[in-house]
């Protein structure tokens, strides 16, 4: 994570607040010309994470051969504050200038460490110009595309980690974005700056159109090294209970594809079942290319338990997880557990982690 000092972050928020005066509430009438709106929110999260190292597999063998030379998973405690600020100045009925900030800082301590780490980062910080049905944006922004839940072939901008143990806000990418939106379609062109020196600049295009109960997406991306990708995705609400989705991306320079198909079923307002299967031709291991993901969740008042399974049929590796959430007016409690298993030679069992768990309490303000 990129360290950020508390003072500069405070100055940014203060500058936004000063620039936003006079303040208009979100539930006020439509803004008048030259009016300014400002919104500030955030959350405090206290978390405890549990990690049990693997005792078998490639990592465990290397640890036994070279004791202490490989970092082992450890339990960790943290307290995190996340702030979000939005300021928008309306120039007329269809034109406006805006600034958005999402930043976090934390205190973290791993078991056995004498020192407390203070990582912080800016998740989003971008300015945007609204011109009727066009928006131009520049800065660090989260641009997440595609229709899958556990896997997203066409998430070429954000490349967001899927299936985290606890929900977290990802760090956006440095982008220049132009987007045109109307009632049934949207077209977005994004230039992405590399996060690392070895990474390539990327130009990505997405076109979305709603056709009744069917949502259609077309994707194209081009990298600085002249490697291109083409993609498409569909999401169809077949009935009140059943929805289907699919996504694919083709990379001609590698003659490889990433393809996903999924189905969700909702039993009334409470029970949701999800099934997804995908092939990832870019996976580091051939054993990890084919995947099946199943998830069930039940909403009962303030409680929401869930179960999920990720299975890799080529070697039998599996990840079994369970979660429980309680949601109040301002407080939210999350607990999650995950176990990696399967045959001894399964790719999932070669890493450093065997069991992991977490519990977190979040207060919104």
Order of alpha helices (4+ residues) and beta strands (2+ residues): alpha-beta-alpha-beta-beta-beta-beta-beta-beta-beta-beta-beta-beta-beta-beta-beta-beta-beta-beta-beta
